């Protein structure tokens, strides 16, 4: 499945470049960077040992900081600029939809499904995010590549964590090539959708995209609490609170650096 999905992404990339679809070259670049980020993180997550909590905190924190900043700087102003009211409604609906999908996905975790839950969740997320990215760049090709790169910056740490969970469950992590291609496949395909010129419609769509990405970014904020994913990766004897307190400082530093990185990159480009 991973090989087939990669071939589909390659074919769509050629199609986008040859036909000159709106925003095609930027989408192809973003798609392959997202693919390589997750694909490269898979073997690292598969081989890592128990002392990986700090790396996970920094990976998640950098990605979350970059995504929050990018959504606030690039997506929200676009949505409000299209239509102040409907853009605001779109942001709210996107945040609520992200919360709903996360809650429903957690409930599905307790069901006996004919597929691996981790792979299914990542694939669904990748295709939905790719569809939104494609619509955004397909209708506003003047947007820079920095926005797309910040949005897919979580692919690396997500692949790292997912590979570790699959290996712990005795499953092959190579299946993660499927969600790795999701952003590109859905993004290039959805870039062909032309939105109506009406301001309320465009404001609602861009606001919804901003809300969804804000939720995803906040979901990646490192949570150094008892019972969290970070805590599960620790191997300590006795009280783990002291170590988690130190990791909280790393979480604050990593998210701040992720946001500052977007600011510096924007200043250089502008």
Rosetta blueprint (number, residue, H / E / L):
1 X L
2 X H
3 X H
4 X H
5 X H
6 X H
7 X H
8 X H
9 X H
10 X H
11 X H
12 X H
13 X H
14 X H
15 X H
16 X H
17 X H
18 X H
19 X H
20 X L
21 X L
22 X L
23 X L
24 X H
25 X H
26 X H
27 X H
28 X H
29 X H
30 X H
31 X H
32 X H
33 X H
34 X H
35 X H
36 X H
37 X H
38 X H
39 X H
40 X H
41 X H
42 X H
43 X H
44 X H
45 X H
46 X H
47 X H
48 X L
49 X L
50 X L
51 X L
52 X L
53 X H
54 X H
55 X H
56 X H
57 X H
58 X H
59 X H
60 X H
61 X H
62 X H
63 X H
64 X H
65 X H
66 X H
67 X H
68 X H
69 X H
70 X H
71 X H
72 X H
73 X H
74 X H
75 X H
76 X H
77 X H
78 X H
79 X H
80 X H
81 X H
82 X H
83 X L
84 X H
85 X H
86 X H
87 X H
88 X H
89 X H
90 X H
91 X H
92 X H
93 X H
94 X H
95 X H
96 X H
97 X H
98 X H
99 X H
100 X H
101 X H
102 X H
103 X H
104 X H
105 X H
106 X H
107 X H
108 X H
109 X L
110 X L
111 X L
112 X L
113 X L
114 X L
115 X L
116 X L
117 X H
118 X H
119 X H
120 X H
121 X H
122 X H
123 X H
124 X H
125 X H
126 X H
127 X H
128 X H
129 X H
130 X H
131 X H
132 X H
133 X H
134 X H
135 X H
136 X H
137 X H
138 X H
139 X H
140 X L
141 X L
142 X L
143 X L
144 X L
145 X H
146 X H
147 X H
148 X H
149 X H
150 X H
151 X H
152 X H
153 X H
154 X H
155 X H
156 X H
157 X H
158 X H
159 X H
160 X H
161 X H
162 X H
163 X H
164 X H
165 X H
166 X H
167 X H
168 X H
169 X L
170 X L
171 X L
172 X L
173 X H
174 X H
175 X H
176 X H
177 X H
178 X H
179 X H
180 X H
181 X H
182 X H
183 X H
184 X H
185 X H
186 X H
187 X H
188 X H
189 X H
190 X H
191 X L
192 X L
193 X L
194 X L
195 X L
196 X L
197 X L
198 X L
199 X H
200 X H
201 X H
202 X H
203 X H
204 X H
205 X H
206 X H
207 X H
208 X H
209 X H
210 X H
211 X H
212 X H
213 X H
214 X H
215 X H
216 X H
217 X H
218 X H
219 X H
220 X L
221 X L
222 X L
223 X L
224 X L
225 X L
226 X L
227 X L
228 X L
229 X H
230 X H
231 X H
232 X H
233 X L
234 X L
235 X L
236 X L
237 X L
238 X L
239 X L
240 X L
241 X H
242 X H
243 X H
244 X H
245 X H
246 X H
247 X H
248 X H
249 X H
250 X H
251 X H
252 X H
253 X H
254 X H
255 X H
256 X H
257 X H
258 X H
259 X H
260 X H
261 X H
262 X H
263 X H
264 X H
265 X H
266 X H
267 X H
268 X H
269 X H
270 X L
